[in-house]
Amino acid sequence: MVPFAGFDMPLQYADLSHTESHHWTREKASLFDVSHMVQHRLTGPGALPLLMKVTPSSLDKLGNNQSTLSCLLEDGTGGIVDDTVITRQGPEAFYFVTNAGRREEDLVFLTAEIDAYRSEHGADSIKWEILSDRALIALQGPLAASVLQSFIYTEGDTSSPSTDLSTLYFGQSRELYLRLPDGSKTAHPLLISRTGYTGEDGFEISIPTADAPSLPDQVTELLISQPDKVRLAGLAARDSLRLEAGMCLYGHDITTAQTPPSAALGWIVGKERRDEASPASKFNGSSIILPQLAKPSKTISQRRVGLTIEKGAPAREGAIIVDPSSTASDAGISDASTLAQIGVVTSGLPSPSLSGTNIAMAYIKNGFHKKGTEVQVLVRNKLRKATVTPMPWIESKFHRPS
């Protein structure tokens, strides 16, 4: 157990090592307890306008029960306050999840934005709830769908289209009951979203606890009742899985110092929101972000990239990236300040899925960010060869319509 965002969290469980748990997720299915994440519900006539101001995404184009990755943005700078997955649950209803490590900052940010909106549009224009009475778990891996499907509750012996998970695609959600061992259904429907943080097919499951405090334990025990298919997994596997999938970890790979374009997340900016003449282009930081999208080479000094690094000690967070044309040899470095630094590693480790190949996420000077560019990384006082590599390293296996 390790402290994480005010919680005691398992790095791994006793039955599997970090590497074994990582492979288990890629080959079978793992269950992650992510109840430390902050779940929110925003409703009312001001919910959509508020979210359209604080994020750059085209949330007005989302259908009911559809989700998208987005970012909360600082006003003025466009800096990333947090990354979030937002689900539209109705014309004036949204559910979204933010990071536990940013809880205090997010609450201050959202409170200020919501208070400002209410002062102009009325106290009843927005209702904001922090869903502290809901647990959150993530079932991830190629067996996730078949395992979860086997526990979906159906009336009698017949299923309906809504209970068929094969028609629930990546970025969609449904409220469904699970069948407990005694044949009864769970006390409440669960919000099942086809999404995740591993690059595998899978689900995040939001579990209400009102009048049913044992429901999260019941659901967890149900999902791990087939240990040949599903095992519990901790933070260590979650980190290596998400890095192979090219996914950012807030506070490491993204902070308020980055905007979506500099963080290689420009795709979250809706197409309809990029025309500066359109009212839809007005969102926090749009005066910074839209020129970055239009002319990145002139407006962005650093880009987020992937690196594949030669065999040896892995490049960890903080390792500096060097222009190889400025170094004479790969001998030990006595004074790192003499090197021509062009970037810094933000996450790095040996990839379990790539037989220990060293991979890293980094920010690198504009011009060095192109695929195949050769650079060097200072690891344990020695320069190691590295190549800019497209992310993800492992192909995503999201369930999409064929």
N, C-alpha and C positions, 0 to 999 in steps of 0.2 A: 504494500500500500504506500502511496505517495500523496502528499498534499497537492491539490490542483484546484485553483479557483475557489478556495474555501471549503473544498470537499476532500475526503480521503478516497482516493481512487486506486483501483488495482492496475499495476503495470502488466501483470499476467496472472494466470491462475495456475494452481499446483499441477494440474494434469498435463499441461503442454508448455513447452518453452516458448519464448517469443517467436522464434523462427517456425516452430511447429504450428503455432496458432496462426501465423501469417499464411502458411501453406494450406492449413485447414480451411481458412476463409476462401482462398482462391479455388479450392477443390471441392469443398462441401458447403458448410454454412456455419457462421458464428453469430453469437448473440452478444451485443454490446449494451451495457447500461449507460445511457446518455441523459439520465434524468437531471444532471447538473445543468444542462442547457436551459435557457429561459424561453418559455412558451408564452406567446401573447395572443390576444384577440382584440381587434380593432373594428368597431361597428359604428353605423350612423352615416348620415349624408356626407359628413366630412372625411370619412375614412379613406376613400379613394383619392380625393384631392390632396390630403395630407401626405399619403404615401407617394403620390406622384411628385410632390415637392422634395421629399427627403431621399428619394431613390431616382435613378435615371431610367428605370425599366418601364416598358409599356404595359403597366398593370391594367390599364383600361381595356386591353386586348385579351386579357386572360378570360377564359370561360370559367364557369363555376367548377370548383374542385380541380382546378389546374394550378400548378405551381411553377415558380421560376427562381433561380438564384439571382440575388441582387445585392446591393450594398447600400447601407445608410451613409450619407455623405454630409460632410461639414459644409455649412453655408459659406460662400466666399471662396474657399480653397478647393472644394471638391475632394478633400482628403477622405479616405475610407474610415469611417467611425467603427463600422463592423460589417461583416458579411452576413447574409441572412437568406433563408429560403421562405418565400412568401406564397401563401396559398389563398386563392380567392374562393370563399365559401358561399358567396351570394352577391347581389348587386352592391350591397353596402356592408359586406362582412369579409374580413380578412383574418387569417391565422398566420403567424410567422414565428420563427425560432431564431434566437440570437445566442451568442457565445457566453458561457458562464464567466470566462475571464474578463469580459467586457461589461458585466452586469451593471456595475455602478456608473460607468461612463455612458452606457446606453440609456439607462434610466434618466440620468441628468439630461442627455440629449433629447430623448423623446418627450420628457416632461416639458422642456422649454418649447419645443416645436408644437406640441399639442396645446399648451397654454396660449401660445401666440395665436394659433388658429381659433381656439375657442373665444379669445378676446375679441376677435373680429366677426366671428360667425355665430356665437352663442354657446353657452355651456353645454347645451344638449346636442351640439353638432357632431360630437365624437364621444364614444364610450370606449375606454381603454381598460382592458383587464390583463393582469399578469396571472397566468394559469398555474399558480403554485400548488394547486390540488391535483395536478396531472403528472404522472410519471412518463418517461420517454425511453423506449428501447429501440435498438436497430438490429434487424435480422438481415445478414448480408452473406451472399455467396450463391453459387449456382444451384444449390438445393433449397434456397430460401423459399422460392415460390411453391414448390411441391410440398414442403413441410408445412408452411402456413396454410395452404389450400386444404390440407387434410384436417385442419382444426376449424375451418370456417363453418359457422352454424347455419344450417338450412332448415326450413320448416318441413317436417316430415322427411321423406326420402328424395325430395326433388330440389334441385338447385335452380337458381334464376340467373339471368345475365349479371346482375349486380354482385352475386356471390362468386362469380367465375373470375379468378385473378388473372387469367390469360388475357382478359379484356381491360385490365387495369394497366396502363402503360406508364413509362417513366414520366415523372412530372404530374401524375394524377393522384387523386386520393378518394377514398370512400370511407363511410362509417359502417362497420360490420361487427357482428357478434362472433365470438369464438365459442366452440362447444367444449364444455368442461368434461372431465372424465366420467361424471355421473350422468352425462347426456343433457344436462341443462345448459343454458346459454349464460354468458358472462352478464354480470349485473348491469353493465352499461355497454353500448356499442363503443368500439375502439376506432379512433381515427387512424386509418392505415394509408400511408403515403408511399408511393413507389419512388424511392430516392435513396440516397446514402452517401457515404464518405469514403468508399473503398474502391470505386470503379467497377465493382461487381453489381449484378442485379440484386435487388433487395428492397427492404421496406423499413421505414421508421414508423413506430406504432405509439401513438399518444393514448395513455390509459387514464381515464378519470378515476378518482378515488372517493368522490363524494358518496357517503353512506356505504362505501365498499372499500375500506382501507387496505384489505388484503388482496384486492384485485391485481395489482402489479406482480405480487408474488405468485398468484395463481397462474397468470399469463406466462411468467418466466418459467415456472416449473413445467407448464404444458409444452413450451417450445423446446426445452432441453430434455424432454422425456424420451427422446430418441438420440442417445449419446453417440451412436454410430453415424449420425448425420449432423447434429448441432452441438457445439460446445461454446462455453462462455469465453470471451476474449477481452483483453484489457487495453490500456493506453499504448503499450509498446507496439502491438500489432496494428492498432488503429493508425499510429503515426507512419509506420512503414508502408501500409496499404495505401494511405492517402497520398504519400509522396510519390509512389510508383504511378499513381493515377493523376499526378500533376495538380493536385488540389492544395490550396493555400491553407496555412495555419495562421490565424490572426495573432499578431504580436511578434511574428517571425517573418512570414513571407508578405504580409500586408499590414500596414499601420496607417495612421493619419498622414504620414509623409508621402503616401502613394495615392494617386488617383486611379480609377479603373483602367484608363489607357496605359499608364506606365506599369501597371500590374498585370498587363496582358489580359485584362478583363473588359476590354472595350466592347466586346460582344454583348454585354449586359445592357448597354445603352440602346434603347429601342430605336428602330429605324425611323419611326415617325417623330422621334424626339431630337433628331440631328439637324433639322432645318432651323437655323437661327431666326428665320422670319416667322416661324410657327409659334403660337402660344404654348404648344406642347414641349417646346425646347427649354422652357423655364423650370429649372430644378436647381437644387443646391450645387454650386460649383460649375454650372453649365458654361459660364463665361471662360472658364479654364479648360474644361473637359472637351467641349466641342472643337476648339482650335487644335487640341492635341489629336483628336480623331482625324481632322482634316489634313493636318500637316505634321505628322509625328516626328519626322526627321528634324524639324525646326523647333519643335516645342517640347520634346521629351528628352531629358538628358540621360536617363537610364531605363533599361527594359528588364522585365522579369523573364528569365530564360531557364532552361534545363541544361545541366552539364553532366557528361559522362567522363569519369576521371580514371586515370590509369591505376593499375593494381598497386596496392599498398594501403597505408592508413587512410580511412575515409576523411573527406573534407567536411568538417562540422560547421555549424553556424558561427559566423564571424571570421572564417578563413578568407583572406584577401585574394583577389584575382588579379593577375599581372599580365601586362602586355609582353608576350614572349620576345618581341623584337628589342626589348629594353634590357634583356638579361643575357649574360655571357655564357652561363653554364647552369647545370642543375645541382651544383654543389651546395653545401649548407650555407645559409644566409646569416651573416653576422649582424646586419642592420637592415630590417625590413623597410625602414623609412627611405632607403635609397631606391626602392623598387617603384616602377611606374604602375601604380594601382589603378585598375580600370573597373573594379567591382568588388562585391562581397557576397559570400555564401550566406543564405538565410536558413536553409535546411539541408541536411546531408546524411547519408548512411549507406552501408552496403545493402544492395537490393536482394532480398531473399528470393524473389522470383527470377532474378537474373544471375543466379549462382554466385551472389556476393559482389557483383560488379558495383563499383562505387558510383552513386548518382547524387546529384545535388540540385537544389533550386537556388537561384542567385539573381542579383541585380547587376547588370553590366552596362558599361558605357555605350551609348548609342553608336552604332557603326560596328561594334563587336558582337551584336546580338544575332547575326544571321546564322542559319543552320550550317554546321560544318566548320565554323570558325575555330581555329586552334588558339587556346590560351593556356595560361599556367595558373595553378593554385598553390598557395603557400600552406603546406601541411607539416606540422611539427618541424618547422624551420627548414623545410626542404621543398623545392618547387616540383610540382607534379604536373604532367601534361593532362589537359582536359579539352574536350570538344563540346561546343554548343550543340545541343540535341533537342529535337522537338519533344514536347510533352503531349500526352502521357507516355511513359515508357512501356506501360502495359495497356493493351487495347481495352477500352471501356466496353462493358457487356450489358449496357442498359437495355431493358425490354421496351422495344419500340414497335409500332405497327410495321408489318412487312410490306 
